[in-house]
Amino acid sequence: MVVLTNPTLEQIPLVRSPKHGAYFGGIPAIDLSAPGAAEAVVKACEDFGFFKVVDHGVPMELMRRLEAEAVKFFAMPQADKEKSGPANPFGYGSKRIGPNGDIGWVEYLLFAVTSDPLSHTSMAFLEEPSASSLRSALSDYLRALKKLAVQVLELMAEGLKIEARDAFSKLVMDEQSDGIFRLNHYPKFPLLERLNCSLTGFGEHTDPQIISILRSNNSTGLQIALKDGSWVSVPSDQASFYINVGDSLQVLTNGRFRSVKHRVLANGIKSRVSMIYFLGAAAAEKIAPLAEVMGEGEQSKYKEFTWGEYKKAAYTTRLSDNRLGQFEK
Ligand code: GA4
């Protein structure tokens, strides 16, 4: 691995570029209202821990509005952006990810999302009059995505033949449920093309929550790891959403669903803007395999823990650490 040295900061790992055009065609694209959607969702979660939702009914205008607000924010002078930082854990961050030394070619805004997406208690700057258009775009977007999350989680329960359709969705509907929203900007870096390298935008990791819903502009960079450990590039699709299975859902299904390892490589040619809604349970919620997913005599593969305990442990780890490892039996 080559490292690019930046005298003012640490070092960001460079990765050899995947062959141009090597996009993975095997990611399931699911229309949630089509017949067989529940089974297709379950299969995608088992095989990849990742799938695309098409024909989702979320107006494109909501996505475009929020994207435009993100672009506007990231175009501000650095000193102005930094007034909303550092991200510990919420706010504006640049290059540094999390509290334990991870870095990447990315700048971002992180928000806490409470059960009422309108109240973003985490960031003072959202209360300022200048942020009112961002605040309203964010609220509308989050409200629509929460509905989508519930729909996806209900299909998962149906596909797993769990009688209570809300077995998963009630966790994110809870008043105390713990969500996070992230706007990421991966700036262009034209030199990379000539070097035939990619820069690590966001290093490999799994998401700790139940599911994450990702939408990006028409720029590539996201990769997921398949079961055999190989990395494949996810084609960009600004009209669709990608759903990630997170660690919590892997545990809730006793390992049947796969918490997908993913990363973002900055390719340098086009800047990438992504928006991700991470849906977590309430802090006091026990994260343990649902009785209905267990076969006869099947034991839980995990020690008992609450979401609050898991989240606290997650913040002591590095991005690429196997966070679930310490909770495996
Ligand atoms: C990964 C998923 C989400 O982006 C996130 C990340 C969080 C952060 O960026 O602050 C973490 C990372 C994520 C996992 C381990 C810890 C926490 C950085 C880090 C090293 C917002 C989240 O919930 O967990």
Boltz pocket constraint, residues with backbone or C-beta under 6 A from the ligand:
constraints:
  - pocket:
      binder: B
      contacts: [[A, 87], [A, 89], [A, 97], [A, 98], [A, 99], [A, 100], [A, 102], [A, 110], [A, 180], [A, 182], [A, 205], [A, 206], [A, 207], [A, 208], [A, 209], [A, 278], [A, 314], [A, 315], [A, 316], [A, 317], [A, 318], [A, 319]]
      max_distance: 6.0
